[in-house]
Amino acid sequence: MSAARIARTLVHFSPAPGAWVPATQATIAVAGPPAVFAAFGQLRLGLLAAFGALIVLYLSGQSRRERAAKLPVIAVGFLVGTVIGISTGSSLPTSLLAMSIVAIVFSYASLTFNVGPPGAIFPVLTAGSTGQLTAPLSMGGSGMDPLLVISVVALGVVTGYVVIVAPLALKQVRTADAALPHDYRWAYSWKPDSARIFARLTVAVVLAVLVSALLGLHHVGWVLLAVIGILQKDSDLHLGTLRTAQRLIGTALGVCIALVFMIWIPEGFALVAVVGGLVFGFVFFIRSNLMFALMVVTPMALLLVAGGSRPLLEASMGTRIIDTVVGGAVAGVVLGAVSITRRWAARGVGSNNTAKGV
């Protein structure tokens, strides 16, 4: 494949019709709590609530009725991940174990119940971030009250749900929504592609946890984000390699955008507006081009964690670059091993069944 064709593939995107609708919903849900809290001088708590409001990003292609029935399950998953992250965020061994469990369980659920993008990404992000926020200052955390953190994240979850469901109170919305396909059941499906993706994810998660142990506390969540973002969708090796490139390039571009905030760091309602715009971009791009989606979600995540603090933003950017490179390398190792195994099988080394299983 020529360099020009590779470049076109990296940047190609074709947004689904009406992609602006879920993007607008996500903007309202995620930016709403920070705006309200900012009015009372508690912007940091509002940004924390935005983590819970991220449930609005799930099932965006489904009808409101279907989302109203299914989002509570995802909401419970978010809160369980939050509790796990908080409970283990002050100890390296328990944090490594807990984050690996969160990543594997949510990846399995996303694959087998057809949750769709962003899959396990945001439960892992929420668990890792809240664990860091509540960890003691002596261990690199922010020392926030765990009960307060859980309560505010729960408030964000409720806000995200209300934004999706509230329009059903209008007759015209109910009528239009009723015409859309909807299925209230969680249909379990374990396909060969799902098995291959899950096997790779599991191996990659284990490797990521082992590597993160060398990096230190509060790195594993971000390393896992890179691994999951690359491996959770495609069983095809070519697509997996493409997503690796998109992940690394998108994150690098996102960090470059975040560097702007080192010159001018938005505060108050300006910060809320910036976060809202980045959320809109993420939802708009997530189903069409991973690189563009990560280009906007990376500064958004950094701003949410930093909470408008320049020192925290400075500290986060460098470590997030390292974590993403490590996660991309782990995913690359797994994809490389699969490719080598398939080549051996094609030459008669090993069994074809083994090769097809990965």
TADAUR-V745652 format. One record per backbone hydrogen bond with DSSP energy under -0.5 kcal/mol. CO is the residue of the C=O (numbers start at 1). NH is the residue of the N-H. If there is no record, write none. Layout:
BEGIN
co = {CO CO}
nh = {NH NH}
END
This chain:
BEGIN
co = {2 3 4 5 6 7 8 16 18 18 19 20 21 22 23 24 25 26 27 28 29 30 31 32 33 34 35 36 37 37 38 42 42 43 44 45 46 47 48 48 49 49 50 51 52 53 54 55 57 59 63 64 65 66 67 70 70 71 72 73 74 75 76 77 78 79 80 81 82 83 84 85 88 91 92 93 94 95 96 97 98 99 100 101 102 103 104 105 106 107 108 109 110 110 112 115 116 118 120 121 122 123 124 125 126 127 128 129 130 131 132 133 135 136 136 137 145 146 147 148 149 150 151 152 153 154 155 156 157 158 159 160 161 162 165 166 167 170 171 172 173 174 175 176 177 181 185 186 189 191 192 193 194 195 196 197 198 199 200 201 202 203 204 205 206 207 208 209 210 211 211 212 216 219 220 221 222 223 224 225 226 227 228 236 237 238 239 240 241 242 243 244 245 246 247 248 249 250 251 252 253 254 255 256 257 257 258 259 259 260 260 264 267 267 268 269 270 271 272 273 274 275 276 277 278 279 280 281 282 283 285 285 289 290 291 292 293 293 294 296 297 298 299 300 301 302 303 303 306 308 309 310 311 312 313 314 315 316 317 318 319 320 321 322 323 324 325 326 327 328 329 330 331 332 333 334 335 336 337 338 339 340 341 342 343 344 345 348 351 352 353 355}
nh = {6 7 8 9 10 11 12 19 21 22 23 24 25 26 27 28 29 30 31 32 33 34 35 36 37 38 39 40 40 42 41 45 46 47 48 49 50 51 51 52 52 53 54 54 55 56 57 58 60 62 67 68 69 70 71 73 74 75 76 77 78 79 80 81 82 83 84 85 86 87 88 89 91 95 96 97 98 99 100 101 102 103 104 105 106 107 108 109 110 111 112 113 115 116 189 59 119 121 124 125 126 127 128 129 130 131 132 133 134 135 142 144 143 139 141 140 149 150 151 152 153 154 155 156 157 158 159 160 161 162 163 164 165 166 168 169 170 174 175 176 177 178 179 179 180 63 187 188 191 195 196 197 198 199 200 201 202 203 204 205 206 207 208 209 210 211 212 213 214 214 215 216 219 223 224 225 226 227 228 229 230 231 232 240 241 242 243 244 245 246 247 248 249 250 251 252 253 254 255 256 257 258 259 260 260 261 261 262 263 263 264 266 270 271 272 273 274 275 276 277 278 279 280 281 282 283 284 285 286 287 288 289 293 294 295 296 296 297 298 300 301 302 303 304 305 306 307 308 309 310 313 314 315 316 317 318 319 320 321 322 323 324 325 326 327 328 329 330 331 332 333 334 335 336 337 338 339 340 341 342 343 344 345 346 347 349 348 350 355 356 357 358}
END
